């Protein structure tokens, strides 16, 4: 369901992996990374920070739509667990492509 992009793995530090992984379930971290010049300059961190914010926007929209119904109000918080999948991939040092989201981000020029 996802394609892996192979980039130079030698420039990805353990700190990069950890920050990228935490950016998915805690989007505030991803937002802060994009405001820090030294972190924004790192391709791995920028890729995952932008993708994390896009994933979280999509999830929040879906949660709001689901919250309109009673069943949705119960199930909506469970969608947060969807962010753990790309977080695990980021922690493993992978550039993960999410089918629709990553294509949209690349077409907009927000990620390489």
MDTraj code that builds the backbone (N, CA, C; nanometers):
import mdtraj as md
import numpy as np

residues = "UNK UNK UNK UNK UNK UNK UNK UNK UNK UNK UNK UNK UNK UNK UNK UNK UNK UNK UNK UNK UNK UNK UNK UNK UNK UNK UNK UNK UNK UNK UNK UNK UNK UNK UNK UNK UNK UNK UNK UNK UNK UNK UNK UNK UNK UNK UNK UNK UNK UNK UNK UNK UNK UNK UNK UNK UNK UNK UNK UNK UNK UNK UNK UNK UNK UNK UNK UNK UNK UNK UNK UNK UNK UNK UNK UNK UNK UNK UNK UNK UNK UNK UNK UNK UNK UNK UNK UNK UNK UNK UNK UNK UNK UNK UNK UNK UNK UNK UNK UNK UNK UNK UNK UNK UNK UNK UNK UNK UNK UNK UNK UNK".split()
xyz = np.array([
    [0.0804, -0.1190, 0.0000],
    [0.0000, 0.0000, 0.0000],
    [0.0852, 0.1260, 0.0000],
    [0.2090, 0.1119, 0.0335],
    [0.2963, 0.2290, 0.0311],
    [0.4234, 0.1948, -0.0447],
    [0.4794, 0.2949, -0.1090],
    [0.6066, 0.2794, -0.1779],
    [0.7137, 0.3418, -0.0911],
    [0.8289, 0.2804, -0.0889],
    [0.9391, 0.3346, -0.0109],
    [1.0329, 0.4092, -0.1049],
    [1.0740, 0.5266, -0.0658],
    [1.1666, 0.6076, -0.1443],
    [1.3053, 0.5874, -0.0858],
    [1.4021, 0.5574, -0.1700],
    [1.5383, 0.5381, -0.1209],
    [1.6181, 0.6666, -0.1373],
    [1.6550, 0.7280, -0.0276],
    [1.7410, 0.8442, -0.0257],
    [1.8676, 0.8057, 0.0483],
    [1.9618, 0.8953, 0.0543],
    [2.0868, 0.8702, 0.1236],
    [2.0594, 0.8504, 0.2727],
    [2.0747, 0.7288, 0.3194],
    [2.0443, 0.6954, 0.4581],
    [2.1527, 0.7416, 0.5545],
    [2.2716, 0.7728, 0.5063],
    [2.3823, 0.8088, 0.5956],
    [2.3611, 0.9436, 0.6631],
    [2.2811, 1.0334, 0.6040],
    [2.2615, 1.1645, 0.6626],
    [2.1461, 1.1679, 0.7622],
    [2.0753, 1.0598, 0.7800],
    [1.9640, 1.0538, 0.8735],
    [2.0170, 1.0100, 1.0099],
    [2.0037, 1.0979, 1.1079],
    [2.0525, 1.0656, 1.2415],
    [1.9401, 1.0017, 1.3236],
    [1.9790, 0.9465, 1.4374],
    [1.8795, 0.8880, 1.5276],
    [1.7840, 0.9970, 1.5781],
    [1.8363, 1.1166, 1.6001],
    [1.7529, 1.2285, 1.6426],
    [1.6501, 1.2644, 1.5354],
    [1.6918, 1.2618, 1.4092],
    [1.5996, 1.2885, 1.2983],
    [1.4857, 1.1871, 1.2981],
    [1.5199, 1.0613, 1.3151],
    [1.4186, 0.9554, 1.3148],
    [1.3195, 0.9754, 1.4285],
    [1.3697, 1.0076, 1.5453],
    [1.2843, 1.0256, 1.6622],
    [1.1915, 1.1459, 1.6453],
    [1.2448, 1.2580, 1.6010],
    [1.1618, 1.3771, 1.5806],
    [1.0575, 1.3548, 1.4718],
    [1.0958, 1.2893, 1.3639],
    [1.0011, 1.2608, 1.2557],
    [0.8896, 1.1695, 1.3047],
    [0.9247, 1.0692, 1.3841],
    [0.8249, 0.9764, 1.4355],
    [0.7275, 1.0455, 1.5308],
    [0.7784, 1.1300, 1.6197],
    [0.6907, 1.2003, 1.7135],
    [0.6026, 1.3039, 1.6445],
    [0.6417, 1.3477, 1.5260],
    [0.5639, 1.4470, 1.4535],
    [0.4293, 1.3962, 1.4054],
    [0.4147, 1.2674, 1.3851],
    [0.2875, 1.2132, 1.3374],
    [0.1793, 1.2122, 1.4458],
    [0.2020, 1.1495, 1.5610],
    [0.0951, 1.1522, 1.6623],
    [0.0836, 1.2866, 1.7351],
    [0.1891, 1.3667, 1.7322],
    [0.1874, 1.4985, 1.7983],
    [0.2221, 1.6029, 1.6920],
    [0.1224, 1.6508, 1.6168],
    [0.1506, 1.7405, 1.5043],
    [0.2155, 1.8729, 1.5438],
    [0.2057, 1.9122, 1.6676],
    [0.2716, 2.0347, 1.7130],
    [0.4229, 2.0233, 1.6955],
    [0.4774, 1.9043, 1.7153],
    [0.6214, 1.8826, 1.6959],
    [0.6580, 1.9044, 1.5493],
    [0.5761, 1.8526, 1.4584],
    [0.6024, 1.8709, 1.3153],
    [0.5969, 2.0186, 1.2779],
    [0.5034, 2.0906, 1.3345],
    [0.4914, 2.2333, 1.3071],
    [0.6139, 2.3094, 1.3571],
    [0.6602, 2.2756, 1.4761],
    [0.7792, 2.3395, 1.5324],
    [0.9016, 2.3094, 1.4462],
    [0.9132, 2.1860, 1.3963],
    [1.0267, 2.1496, 1.3111],
    [1.0321, 2.2356, 1.1856],
    [0.9161, 2.2701, 1.1323],
    [0.9134, 2.3517, 1.0108],
    [0.9491, 2.4978, 1.0370],
    [0.9418, 2.5409, 1.1620],
    [0.9805, 2.6771, 1.1964],
    [1.1272, 2.6875, 1.2364],
    [1.1908, 2.5772, 1.2653],
    [1.3328, 2.5772, 1.3032],
    [1.4171, 2.5636, 1.1768],
    [1.4980, 2.6652, 1.1476],
    [1.5752, 2.6677, 1.0225],
    [1.6690, 2.5481, 1.0089],
    [1.7372, 2.5094, 1.1153],
    [1.8321, 2.3983, 1.1051],
    [1.7609, 2.2654, 1.0830],
    [1.6429, 2.2494, 1.1384],
    [1.5669, 2.1250, 1.1201],
    [1.4979, 2.1230, 0.9844],
    [1.4460, 2.2385, 0.9421],
    [1.3764, 2.2475, 0.8138],
    [1.4711, 2.2184, 0.6975],
    [1.5988, 2.2438, 0.7166],
    [1.6973, 2.2223, 0.6112],
    [1.7303, 2.0743, 0.5920],
    [1.6932, 1.9913, 0.6877],
    [1.7208, 1.8482, 0.6774],
    [1.6080, 1.7817, 0.5980],
    [1.6387, 1.7227, 0.4822],
    [1.5343, 1.6687, 0.3936],
    [1.4433, 1.5654, 0.4600],
    [1.5001, 1.4769, 0.5416],
    [1.4201, 1.3730, 0.6070],
    [1.3176, 1.4359, 0.7009],
    [1.3616, 1.5316, 0.7803],
    [1.2711, 1.5959, 0.8755],
    [1.1635, 1.6791, 0.8049],
    [1.2041, 1.7515, 0.7023],
    [1.1068, 1.8333, 0.6299],
    [1.0013, 1.7456, 0.5630],
    [1.0450, 1.6371, 0.5000],
    [0.9537, 1.5448, 0.4327],
    [0.8481, 1.4938, 0.5297],
    [0.8942, 1.4429, 0.6437],
    [0.8004, 1.3841, 0.7393],
    [0.7181, 1.4901, 0.8130],
    [0.7739, 1.6074, 0.8388],
    [0.6974, 1.7119, 0.9068],
    [0.5808, 1.7588, 0.8192],
    [0.6076, 1.7835, 0.6927],
    [0.5016, 1.8280, 0.6019],
    [0.3979, 1.7182, 0.5834],
    [0.4436, 1.5947, 0.5656],
    [0.3510, 1.4836, 0.5477],
    [0.2687, 1.4609, 0.6748],
    [0.3315, 1.4761, 0.7901],
    [0.2605, 1.4603, 0.9170],
    [0.1483, 1.5621, 0.9305],
    [0.1773, 1.6866, 0.8972],
    [0.0738, 1.7893, 0.9066],
    [-0.0417, 1.7601, 0.8108],
    [-0.0096, 1.7146, 0.6910],
    [-0.1143, 1.6815, 0.5936],
    [-0.1990, 1.5639, 0.6422],
    [-0.1347, 1.4617, 0.6963],
    [-0.2072, 1.3457, 0.7486],
    [-0.2998, 1.3887, 0.8619],
    [-0.2494, 1.4718, 0.9498],
    [-0.3306, 1.5146, 1.0634],
    [-0.4471, 1.6037, 1.0208],
    [-0.4281, 1.6870, 0.9206],
    [-0.5397, 1.7683, 0.8701],
    [-0.6482, 1.6773, 0.8133],
    [-0.6082, 1.5791, 0.7339],
    [-0.7046, 1.4852, 0.6766],
    [-0.7769, 1.4092, 0.7876],
    [-0.7025, 1.3620, 0.8869],
    [-0.7652, 1.2878, 0.9967],
    [-0.8622, 1.3749, 1.0764],
    [-0.8265, 1.5007, 1.0993],
    [-0.9169, 1.5892, 1.1738],
    [-1.0445, 1.6158, 1.0951],
    [-1.0334, 1.6304, 0.9657],
    [-1.1531, 1.6497, 0.8835],
    [-1.2421, 1.5261, 0.8912],
    [-1.1818, 1.4085, 0.8801],
    [-1.2587, 1.2838, 0.8898],
    [-1.3209, 1.2708, 1.0287],
    [-1.2458, 1.3059, 1.1338],
    [-1.3004, 1.2975, 1.2697],
    [-1.4183, 1.3920, 1.2897],
    [-1.4108, 1.5113, 1.2350],
    [-1.5222, 1.6061, 1.2478],
    [-1.6451, 1.5530, 1.1750],
    [-1.6233, 1.4984, 1.0570],
    [-1.7351, 1.4416, 0.9814],
    [-1.7954, 1.3247, 1.0572],
    [-1.7118, 1.2380, 1.1125],
    [-1.7624, 1.1238, 1.1884],
    [-1.8280, 1.1651, 1.3195],
    [-1.7833, 1.2736, 1.3770],
    [-1.8369, 1.3172, 1.5063],
    [-1.9820, 1.3638, 1.4950],
    [-2.0293, 1.3879, 1.3746],
    [-2.1685, 1.4290, 1.3557],
    [-2.2630, 1.3169, 1.3976],
    [-2.2225, 1.1939, 1.3752],
    [-2.3056, 1.0802, 1.4151],
    [-2.2627, 1.0323, 1.5536],
    [-2.3523, 0.9634, 1.6209],
    [-2.3221, 0.9128, 1.7553],
    [-2.2133, 0.8071, 1.7482],
    [-2.2216, 0.7172, 1.6522],
    [-2.1204, 0.6130, 1.6373],
    [-1.9861, 0.6760, 1.6020],
    [-1.9894, 0.7765, 1.5158],
    [-1.8675, 0.8460, 1.4765],
    [-1.8006, 0.9152, 1.5924],
    [-1.8799, 0.9692, 1.6838],
    [-1.8222, 1.0367, 1.8000],
    [-1.7444, 0.9394, 1.8869],
    [-1.7845, 0.8163, 1.8873],
    [-1.7134, 0.7143, 1.9644],
    [-1.5905, 0.6654, 1.8875],
    [-1.6038, 0.6501, 1.7561],
    [-1.4958, 0.5947, 1.6736],
    [-1.3910, 0.6970, 1.6316],
    [-1.4256, 0.8231, 1.6288],
    [-1.3347, 0.9257, 1.5779],
    [-1.2000, 0.9293, 1.6506],
    [-1.1962, 0.9242, 1.7836],
    [-1.0650, 0.9271, 1.8494],
    [-0.9765, 0.8071, 1.8162],
    [-1.0373, 0.6989, 1.7770],
    [-0.9599, 0.5796, 1.7403],
    [-0.8768, 0.6062, 1.6146],
    [-0.9219, 0.6983, 1.5300],
    [-0.8467, 0.7317, 1.4085],
    [-0.7083, 0.7863, 1.4392],
    [-0.6907, 0.8403, 1.5597],
    [-0.5590, 0.8906, 1.5988],
    [-0.4535, 0.7802, 1.5867],
    [-0.4928, 0.6565, 1.6092],
    [-0.3977, 0.5456, 1.6026],
    [-0.3440, 0.5237, 1.4610],
    [-0.4106, 0.5783, 1.3612],
    [-0.3624, 0.5691, 1.2226],
    [-0.2269, 0.6378, 1.2096],
    [-0.2008, 0.7384, 1.2911],
    [-0.0743, 0.8110, 1.2829],
    [0.0443, 0.7279, 1.3311],
    [0.0179, 0.6195, 1.4000],
    [0.1282, 0.5370, 1.4500],
    [0.1973, 0.4596, 1.3381],
    [0.1247, 0.4256, 1.2335],
    [0.1836, 0.3507, 1.1222],
    [0.2939, 0.4320, 1.0536],
    [0.2682, 0.5550, 1.0073],
    [0.3785, 0.6309, 0.9472],
    [0.4854, 0.6703, 1.0493],
    [0.4478, 0.6823, 1.1767],
    [0.5471, 0.7142, 1.2802],
    [0.6490, 0.6019, 1.2939],
    [0.6019, 0.4791, 1.2899],
    [0.6922, 0.3635, 1.2988],
    [0.7844, 0.3594, 1.1772],
    [0.7288, 0.3853, 1.0604],
    [0.8095, 0.3872, 0.9382],
    [0.9157, 0.4975, 0.9438],
    [0.8778, 0.6148, 0.9947],
    [0.9734, 0.7255, 1.0070],
    [1.0835, 0.6903, 1.1056],
    [1.0480, 0.6244, 1.2145],
    [1.1478, 0.5873, 1.3140],
    [1.2466, 0.4842, 1.2586],
    [1.2026, 0.4083, 1.1600],
    [1.2918, 0.3119, 1.0946],
    [1.3778, 0.3791, 0.9873],
    [1.3596, 0.5083, 0.9675],
    [1.4411, 0.5828, 0.8724],
    [1.3932, 0.5739, 0.7291],
    [1.2664, 0.5433, 0.7089],
    [1.2119, 0.5270, 0.5750],
    [1.1370, 0.6522, 0.5312],
    [1.1487, 0.6824, 0.4042],
    [1.0666, 0.7856, 0.3409],
    [0.9409, 0.7153, 0.2913],
    [0.8361, 0.7223, 0.3659],
    [0.7143, 0.6497, 0.3341],
    [0.6232, 0.7346, 0.2461],
    [0.5689, 0.6741, 0.1426],
    [0.4746, 0.7436, 0.0557],
    [0.3340, 0.6980, 0.0886],
    [0.2508, 0.7913, 0.1304],
    [0.1092, 0.7636, 0.1508],
    [0.0396, 0.7937, 0.0190],
    [-0.0388, 0.6999, -0.0339],
    [-0.0881, 0.7073, -0.1715],
    [-0.1407, 0.8424, -0.2186],
    [-0.2380, 0.8985, -0.1580],
    [-0.2980, 1.0226, -0.2080],
    [-0.2260, 1.1449, -0.1509],
    [-0.1931, 1.1389, -0.0247],
    [-0.1376, 1.2549, 0.0446],
    [-0.0004, 1.2929, -0.0099],
    [0.0901, 1.1966, -0.0238],
    [0.2249, 1.2270, -0.0714],
    [0.2229, 1.2771, -0.2151],
    [0.1379, 1.2178, -0.2977],
    [0.1267, 1.2652, -0.4359],
    [0.0794, 1.4103, -0.4406],
    [-0.0182, 1.4438, -0.3578],
    [-0.0667, 1.5814, -0.3516],
    [0.0442, 1.6760, -0.3068],
    [0.1181, 1.6376, -0.2031],
    [0.2255, 1.7224, -0.1510],
    [0.3362, 1.7428, -0.2538],
    [0.3684, 1.6389, -0.3297],
    [0.4712, 1.6509, -0.4334],
    [0.4223, 1.7401, -0.5477],
    [0.2961, 1.7267, -0.5855],
    [0.2413, 1.8110, -0.6931],
    [0.2382, 1.9576, -0.6530],
    [0.2216, 1.9860, -0.5240],
    [0.2222, 2.1234, -0.4752],
    [0.3645, 2.1769, -0.4569],
    [0.4631, 2.0873, -0.4582],
    [0.6018, 2.1271, -0.4398],
    [0.6414, 2.1443, -0.2942],
    [0.5634, 2.0877, -0.2042],
    [0.5916, 2.1019, -0.0619],
    [0.6930, 2.0004, -0.0127],
    [0.7028, 1.8860, -0.0810],
    [0.8067, 1.7867, -0.0493],
    [0.8727, 1.7444, -0.1787],
    [0.9937, 1.6927, -0.1671],
    [1.0683, 1.6482, -0.2872],
    [1.0454, 1.5013, -0.3124],
])
top = md.Topology()
chain = top.add_chain()
for i, resn in enumerate(residues, 1):
    res = top.add_residue(resn, chain, resSeq=i)
    for name in ("N", "CA", "C"):
        top.add_atom(name, md.element.get_by_symbol(name[0]), res)
traj = md.Trajectory(xyz[None], top)
